[in-house]
Amino acid sequence: MISQKVQIDKGDVAFINQALELLSYGSKSEYIRIAVKEKIRIDRRKLREAMRQKAMQGYCHPDSDNVFEAIEGDDFADR
């Protein structure tokens, strides 16, 4: 684990304290770790989807360069 300093709004701290009492979390640190893991899981899914969309746009792009043009030449069909 890596220790990090975070700043949390007063309203969020009040909510966390209430959640700690009602939902039986062990500590504020545990609650915040779980919340951060959930946020990271959601963001990873969004990032994978964005990368997938970008890859599909590149794959379907009609103006792709012909990488074999240099070796084909003008008389390629006659060879």
C-alpha positions as CSV (number, residue, x, y, z in Angstrom):
1,M,0.0,0.0,0.0
2,I,1.1,3.5,-0.7
3,S,0.1,6.3,1.7
4,Q,-1.6,9.2,0.0
5,K,-3.0,12.5,1.2
6,V,-6.4,13.4,-0.1
7,Q,-8.7,16.3,0.5
8,I,-12.4,15.5,0.9
9,D,-15.3,18.0,1.0
10,K,-16.9,18.5,4.4
11,G,-20.2,17.2,3.1
12,D,-18.5,14.0,1.8
13,V,-16.8,13.5,5.2
14,A,-20.1,13.8,7.0
15,F,-21.5,11.2,4.6
16,I,-18.6,8.9,5.1
17,N,-18.9,9.2,8.9
18,Q,-22.6,8.3,8.6
19,A,-21.8,5.4,6.3
20,L,-19.2,4.1,8.8
21,E,-21.8,4.0,11.6
22,L,-24.6,2.5,9.6
23,L,-22.8,0.1,7.2
24,S,-20.2,-1.3,9.6
25,Y,-17.0,-0.4,7.7
26,G,-13.8,-0.9,9.7
27,S,-12.4,2.6,9.2
28,K,-12.4,5.7,6.9
29,S,-9.3,4.3,5.1
30,E,-11.2,1.1,4.3
31,Y,-14.2,3.0,3.0
32,I,-12.0,5.3,0.9
33,R,-10.0,2.3,-0.5
34,I,-13.2,0.6,-1.6
35,A,-14.5,3.8,-3.2
36,V,-11.3,4.4,-5.1
37,K,-11.2,0.7,-6.3
38,E,-14.7,1.1,-7.6
39,K,-14.0,4.3,-9.4
40,I,-10.9,2.8,-10.9
41,R,-12.9,-0.2,-12.1
42,I,-15.4,2.1,-13.8
43,D,-12.7,4.3,-15.4
44,R,-10.8,1.2,-16.7
45,R,-14.0,0.1,-18.4
46,K,-14.5,3.5,-19.9
47,L,-10.9,3.6,-21.1
48,R,-11.1,0.1,-22.7
49,E,-14.2,1.2,-24.5
50,A,-12.6,4.4,-25.7
51,M,-9.5,2.5,-26.9
52,R,-11.8,-0.1,-28.7
53,Q,-13.7,2.7,-30.4
54,K,-10.4,4.4,-31.5
55,A,-9.1,1.1,-32.8
56,M,-12.2,0.4,-34.8
57,Q,-12.2,3.9,-36.3
58,G,-8.6,3.3,-37.4
59,Y,-9.4,-0.1,-38.8
60,C,-12.3,1.1,-40.8
61,H,-10.6,4.3,-42.0
62,P,-10.9,4.3,-45.8
63,D,-7.8,6.5,-46.5
64,S,-5.3,3.9,-45.2
65,D,-1.9,3.9,-47.0
66,N,-1.0,0.9,-49.2
67,V,2.1,-0.4,-47.5
68,F,2.9,-2.7,-50.4
69,E,2.9,0.0,-53.1
70,A,6.6,0.5,-53.0
71,I,7.4,-3.1,-53.8
72,E,4.5,-3.6,-56.3
73,G,5.6,-1.0,-58.9
74,D,3.7,-0.3,-62.1
75,D,4.2,-3.7,-63.8
76,F,3.3,-5.8,-60.7
77,A,0.3,-7.4,-62.5
78,D,2.5,-8.5,-65.4
79,R,5.1,-10.3,-63.3
